[in-house]
Amino acid sequence: MGWARAGVWARAGRGTGPVAGGAGMLALVLGLAVAGPSLTPAVAVAQEAPATGGAQAPSEAVEREVDALLAAIRIDDTIAILREEGLEYGQTLEDDMFPGAGGASWGATVALIYDGARMRAAFRAALVEDFAADPAAVAPITEFFASDLGRKVVDLEIEGRRSLLDDAVEEASKAALEDLRAVDGPRLDLLERFVTVNDLVESNVSGALNANLAFYRGMQRGGAFGDKMTEEQMLSDVWGQEPEIRQSTEDWVYSYLNLAYGPLSDAELGAYADFSETAAGQRVNRALFGAFDRVFTPISEALGVAVARQMQGQDI
């Protein structure tokens, strides 16, 4: 489902963004509590659902199919964890960039950017738009995730991600991966097959780079760079992070999968990889990556704007 595929840039913080150093988090990826008049345009960008570009409104049938899929993959639990990661990342940004100077307003801003209801609405809107031209494609995907194996996989992915909120668990998962690599047995081969079939490293690297560029653009919008950084320089700097992001992404993806799928038998993990190779598996993989990107890239930009304004002592 989503954790494996949404992997690193949706990891709401824990190392995301050009200033935080590295992409370890970014998966995911990628919220605030000040309402009403204090919601600035810079923050509002993270709250908007994906635009449809004037396309015809989706049918009720597509929306029903997408809602059934969202229920099967437990999107509400997923969003709740991503929001918690985002709030933690907001604290990391304060610690790294303006230690002790954030105050209550910074916490409120981060809570508003990572607003769970808006994140869910944007994610749903992206999937509805994606499947609008082919609503029949959703049912086979939902059927898999509603099956015994599908439910087991979703539960394990969510519980695995939740457990990684504990730094000690994350460190233990990295050590377990090193042990697995030292053995270099069939289990590692299965994980490598799963990663390759779903293009997890390349897609997550791409998402992380996009989010980091959005963060830079947000800081530029917020006035952090003045006239000193051009778009070309931002692109060059972000691309310079690619080797570190790639290594961090690969390590995180494998350690997470090894942790989450530990209770699966080799046969079950193989069956999940088999599904990923089907047309339905490939279709949901593309759709989930696209939806997470549509949600979290604007969030990264909004964080960049907020950080820039905070550093300059402006109201956010």
Salt bridges, closest charged atoms under 4 A:
GLU60 OE1 - ARG64 NH1 3.96
GLU63 OE1 - ARG124 NH2 3.79
ASP67 OD1 - ARG124 NE 2.68
ASP76 OD1 - ARG120 NE 2.50
ASP77 OD2 - ARG74 NE 2.83
GLU85 OE2 - ARG161 NE 2.71
GLU88 OE2 - ARG14 NH1 2.85
ASP115 OD1 - ARG118 NH1 3.62
GLU129 OE1 - ARG294 NH2 3.21
ASP130 OD1 - ARG283 NH2 2.60
ASP148 OD1 - ARG151 NH2 2.61
ASP155 OD1 - ARG74 NH1 2.68
GLU159 OE2 - ARG162 NH1 2.53
ASP167 OD1 - ARG14 NH2 2.94
GLU170 OE2 - ARG11 NH2 2.77
GLU170 OE1 - ARG14 NH2 2.49
GLU171 OE2 - LYS174 NZ 3.43
GLU178 OE2 - ARG181 NH1 3.46
GLU202 OE2 - ARG246 NH1 2.58
GLU231 OE2 - ARG217 NH2 2.30
GLU242 OE2 - ARG246 NE 2.66
ASP251 OD1 - ARG181 NH1 3.51
ASP266 OD1 - ARG187 NH1 2.74
GLU268 OE2 - LYS152 NZ 3.11
ASP274 OD1 - ARG193 NH2 2.56
GLU277 OE1 - ARG193 NH2 2.85
GLU301 OE2 - ARG221 NH1 2.97
